[in-house]
Amino acid sequence: MGEININGFSGANNVRRIYYKGGIVEPRVILNADVDQTGHLIARKGKTSFVNLPGAHSLWAGASCMLCADATAMYRIHQGQAIIVGAVSGPSYPFAYVEAEDKVYISNPYWQGVFDISTNSISSWGIPQPPGPMLLSGDGNLPAGTYHVCMTNIAGTEISGNGPTTSIELTAEGGIQILNRPASALVWITDTDEGIFYLAGATGKVVDLPTAEPLPSFSCNPPPNLENLCYAFGRIWGSSGNVVYYSEPFKFALFNQTSNKFSFEGKVTLIAKVSTGLFIGMNEKTRFLAGTEPEQMAQSEAGSGSIKGTLAYCNNLPDLGSTSGSAEQGFVDVPVWLTAEGIVAGNSSGKLFNLTKNKIKMSLPSRGASLYRNLEGVFQFLTSFRAGNIGSGVGFRDDETYDVFKNGRIDLYNKSANLMGSSAGFADSATCTVTRGGMVV
């Protein structure tokens, strides 16, 4: 047998059986090894168990902390230990996390909360509204006319949205008494026959015209239970079904669920940010919202359907060619995720660059999980998911590749016949010399 001179590898390719040209090889499977940017193979190291936490799920790491959950509690992973920071409730369902202004906002369809890094504790996300005010006319200096009154709760420096409004008519000059004001509630009132609420104060009686401070949280509520959280352009964004909601700017506990939203034709599976807008993924397609102000955002088609849970933001991506443009080289926080057509990177033009097109075919799952890491100077995007249905991926499912990774070994001697004889079994061996740069390896 002749020599096989391997000068480098360009990654795996399970679309075609093998590619060899000019000493560059694309094997069908590369198991337990990585290919660096110079084309060298690097053996992967084994796994090390740091924390034993049965039933744990939703592991997440941000700039300031690492969190995960089990059926009853949220944990902070710190110095090799799992520390309980608060209770969770509802069915065991993956959580979404987003870090903003030194806090981590956590949500799934059944529970939500806020982790305060400084106190190592979980609190509720948003402040409940107070009841509608019960009003009675009394003495005061308010001119005759119709007034509208509402209340907000306060917690520290945060304010809730307003509760229900109540109207009262003064037939003569007088005042307004609030009979059911909670101790911490603020009272807001309109001027005569107007619609803007102004601060009257923490008082049970209004006798003079209010101040000029308007109510900043009118018609706002705590957020609904959200998925696919994203912090972008001073707001927190999240989805519920086919609707994407967004908070008031830099007021992450206030969501106007009537007006601050975008509706899409399918269930949202991904919200990914770039400097110029947001990618909104669904099962069948992905759209791009161009712009940083919600009122000015314009929608356009971006690509095929996006797989839930597979988003990670990556740094140090190489030049991705004409689709991405040279400005993307070495760019930080590039969104990378799995779509129906392979693993893609989104760029600031609202386009998707396919990183695995014509090289990797795989079955499509309903959801997965991804991470970006720096492993001893090597930057890696890793994604993992359960096998999808046969025929669910581009090029259909590659059962041979699937079996290799499932079994953790490449079967060289036991390829048995299957599918009623359409694939024959064989056993073979060869001896060869493999060199790199003229040296036997």
Protein Blocks (a to p, Z undefined) as FASTA:
>chain_A
ZZdddfbdebjafkbmbdceehiacdfbdghiacdfkopacdddddddfbdcehiahiac
dfkbccdddfkbccddeehiacdfbdcedjddddddddeehiacdddfkbccdddfklop
acdedjdddddddddddedjbdcddddddddddehjbccddddddddddfbdcddddfkb
cfkbccddddehiabdcdebjcfbdfbdcdfbdcfkgoiacddddehiaceehiacddeh
jaccdddehiakbccfklnccddfbdcfbdcddfkbccdddfkbccddedjbfklpccdd
fbdcddehiaccdehiacebjmnopmlgopahiacdddfkbccdddfkopacdfkgokbc
cdddfbdcdddddeehiacdddddddddehiaghiaafklmmmmmnopacfklccceehh
iaccddddddddddeehiaZZ
